[in-house]
């Protein structure tokens, strides 16, 4: 007897609105980065190979990148790849990745408060 498993789709999104509005973040470059780096069974680039395990899409109007997966995918892995992209682009010192809901992240600027010494 074979077990028949139903495919459930897990969706995560990364909201990049603030950095995209300031024109310091490349949304299509980030989408391509995720497509090249997402791994399945130890192999990177599964989203580019035509395999329907991962689907990466971007909504330029809302400045959001969405990752849909038919296999187990950790939300933490999406955060890891996002931070890796920020580091590669030299933005890691200015932008942080914050979870704003159960299935999404948001890119925000670091809150730098200058102290006034009197």
Kinemage of the C-alpha trace (Angstrom):
@kinemage 1
@onewidth
@group {chain A} dominant
@subgroup {mainchain}
@vectorlist {calphas} color= white
{ca unk a 1} P 0.000 0.000 0.000
{ca unk a 2} L 1.446 3.354 -0.960
{ca unk a 3} L 0.791 6.463 0.998
{ca unk a 4} L -0.589 9.328 -1.019
{ca unk a 5} L 0.497 12.696 0.290
{ca unk a 6} L -1.285 15.876 -0.572
{ca unk a 7} L 0.879 18.735 -1.728
{ca unk a 8} L 0.647 21.727 0.518
{ca unk a 9} L 2.111 24.985 -0.620
{ca unk a 10} L 4.085 27.029 1.883
{ca unk a 11} L 4.381 30.724 1.010
{ca unk a 12} L 6.753 33.311 2.415
{ca unk a 13} L 7.181 36.916 1.357
{ca unk a 14} L 9.792 39.599 1.838
{ca unk a 15} L 8.540 43.200 1.787
{ca unk a 16} L 11.250 45.446 0.342
{ca unk a 17} L 9.183 48.630 -0.042
{ca unk a 18} L 11.302 51.115 1.942
{ca unk a 19} L 14.703 50.348 0.345
{ca unk a 20} L 13.142 50.067 -3.139
{ca unk a 21} L 11.455 53.477 -2.733
{ca unk a 22} L 14.850 54.968 -1.852
{ca unk a 23} L 16.312 53.261 -4.954
{ca unk a 24} L 19.118 51.471 -3.101
{ca unk a 25} L 17.694 47.931 -3.436
{ca unk a 26} L 17.363 45.967 -6.690
{ca unk a 27} L 14.199 43.863 -6.496
{ca unk a 28} L 14.827 41.844 -9.666
{ca unk a 29} L 18.411 41.174 -8.578
{ca unk a 30} L 17.133 39.864 -5.248
{ca unk a 31} L 14.610 37.632 -7.021
{ca unk a 32} L 17.344 36.217 -9.259
{ca unk a 33} L 19.603 35.698 -6.232
{ca unk a 34} L 16.900 33.630 -4.505
{ca unk a 35} L 16.279 31.580 -7.647
{ca unk a 36} L 19.975 30.768 -7.939
{ca unk a 37} L 20.587 30.020 -4.246
{ca unk a 38} L 17.519 28.114 -3.025
{ca unk a 39} L 18.576 24.537 -2.413
{ca unk a 40} L 16.646 21.292 -2.619
{ca unk a 41} L 18.347 18.010 -1.716
{ca unk a 42} L 21.710 19.779 -1.623
{ca unk a 43} L 21.473 21.280 -5.102
{ca unk a 44} L 21.199 25.017 -5.661
{ca unk a 45} L 19.251 26.635 -8.487
{ca unk a 46} L 16.253 24.320 -8.362
{ca unk a 47} L 13.909 27.246 -9.023
{ca unk a 48} L 15.721 27.909 -12.322
{ca unk a 49} L 15.817 24.296 -13.492
{ca unk a 50} L 12.106 24.063 -14.237
{ca unk a 51} L 11.454 21.862 -11.217
{ca unk a 52} L 8.231 22.939 -9.537
{ca unk a 53} L 9.595 22.591 -5.993
{ca unk a 54} L 10.127 26.353 -5.531
{ca unk a 55} L 8.489 29.291 -7.244
{ca unk a 56} L 10.004 32.728 -6.768
{ca unk a 57} L 8.063 35.737 -7.997
{ca unk a 58} L 8.163 39.473 -7.415
{ca unk a 59} L 5.492 42.139 -7.374
{ca unk a 60} L 7.186 45.340 -8.453
{ca unk a 61} L 4.202 47.527 -7.539
{ca unk a 62} L 4.236 46.385 -3.910
{ca unk a 63} L 8.025 45.751 -3.883
{ca unk a 64} L 7.489 42.231 -2.548
{ca unk a 65} L 9.291 38.974 -3.347
{ca unk a 66} L 7.273 35.818 -2.752
{ca unk a 67} L 8.629 32.273 -2.387
{ca unk a 68} L 6.183 29.366 -2.781
{ca unk a 69} L 7.320 25.848 -1.934
{ca unk a 70} L 5.718 22.430 -2.283
{ca unk a 71} L 8.280 20.886 0.091
{ca unk a 72} L 9.290 21.779 3.633
{ca unk a 73} L 10.952 25.175 3.640
{ca unk a 74} L 12.099 27.043 6.705
{ca unk a 75} L 11.185 30.684 7.118
{ca unk a 76} L 14.575 31.114 8.752
{ca unk a 77} L 16.245 29.952 5.491
{ca unk a 78} L 14.573 32.808 3.610
{ca unk a 79} L 15.896 35.243 6.239
{ca unk a 80} L 19.382 33.739 5.917
{ca unk a 81} L 19.395 34.180 2.133
{ca unk a 82} L 18.031 37.720 2.432
{ca unk a 83} L 20.807 38.682 4.849
{ca unk a 84} L 23.356 37.054 2.545
{ca unk a 85} L 22.105 39.161 -0.378
{ca unk a 86} L 22.256 42.333 1.718
{ca unk a 87} L 25.848 41.529 2.685
{ca unk a 88} L 26.829 40.903 -0.945
{ca unk a 89} L 25.323 44.240 -2.000
{ca unk a 90} L 26.958 46.136 0.870
{ca unk a 91} L 23.628 47.023 2.498
{ca unk a 92} L 23.887 44.853 5.610
{ca unk a 93} L 25.150 47.773 7.715
{ca unk a 94} L 22.031 49.847 6.975
{ca unk a 95} L 19.146 47.403 6.530
{ca unk a 96} L 17.800 44.705 8.853
{ca unk a 97} L 15.340 41.872 8.258
{ca unk a 98} L 12.341 41.890 10.622
{ca unk a 99} L 9.498 39.377 10.823
{ca unk a 100} L 6.234 41.276 10.498
{ca unk a 101} L 3.870 38.277 10.411
{ca unk a 102} L 3.941 34.512 10.623
{ca unk a 103} L 4.798 34.097 6.963
{ca unk a 104} L 6.570 37.278 5.943
{ca unk a 105} L 9.587 39.474 6.517
{ca unk a 106} L 10.137 43.175 6.052
{ca unk a 107} L 13.310 45.081 5.256
{ca unk a 108} L 13.807 48.090 7.516
{ca unk a 109} L 16.556 50.563 8.150
{ca unk a 110} L 18.445 50.288 11.406
{ca unk a 111} L 17.103 52.692 14.015
{ca unk a 112} L 20.138 54.864 14.731
{ca unk a 113} L 19.553 57.375 17.515
{ca unk a 114} L 22.138 60.082 17.961
{ca unk a 115} L 22.646 61.035 21.569
{ca unk a 116} L 22.850 64.719 22.346
{ca unk a 117} L 25.416 65.426 25.010
{ca unk a 118} L 24.717 68.597 26.957
